[in-house]
């Protein structure tokens, strides 16, 4: 039997490698799930910020053509993402639906003014930028006032900051745990072959010759484990969006693809590095220490 055949991990118990792949897949699954949570949290933050509305109330003596012209001018501003024109009639209809009664009939006239609802870009949806924007457009004679919920904006930004810090902390901790668990799993798998590694070395095989098949198998196990993890992630994502249809608005396949690539790269990198160091440890060890 050749040295290659003796050194090949194919001759070892398959259950060791199956458990290694499963362990890698489960750890990478948890890492990928946290990545999906990060993506959804980021997209949710953007969605919330981009749906904060500023009601630009127009003077009553301004005709509809001038209001539409004002809307176009506002949309050209770099702060603005989109806008919606709300006529007096539409404002009355919306308020009627909210109140559940026809206040126009009760009052005898429609006291509401036309307005333009402004939605700002994500990076400008904060207190300072909004005040700067209001000061800038407030000089327009067609605008009576700008109404928005300042306390809501402050609360949204504060909560987003806190949630981001917490998720980031969990990400760092989980990555450390993932590296440690995969490393320990592979070290245990290599430990079962320490005598074979040392035997190959004693009959003259070089260190690189001994390490190569183990590293290749380590890479293969990392790849298989990561692919299993990605499959489970896709199933989880599909199930989550089926249970909560609103998540479809937060879906970003490009970012999901980046997470999947990261999971594959992480699985291969950790598996290959852990295998390399585990095999090297027994190559450097003395024969007597293998029995400990």
PyMOL commands that set and color helices and strands:
alter all, ss='L'
color gray80, all
select helices_A, chain A and resi 3-7+9-11+14-49+64-75+88-99+103-107+122-124+127-137+150-191+194-202+207-243+245-250+253-284+287-291
alter helices_A, ss='H'
color red, helices_A
select strands_A, chain A and resi 53-58+80-86+115-120+143-147
alter strands_A, ss='S'
color yellow, strands_A
deselect
rebuild
show_as cartoon
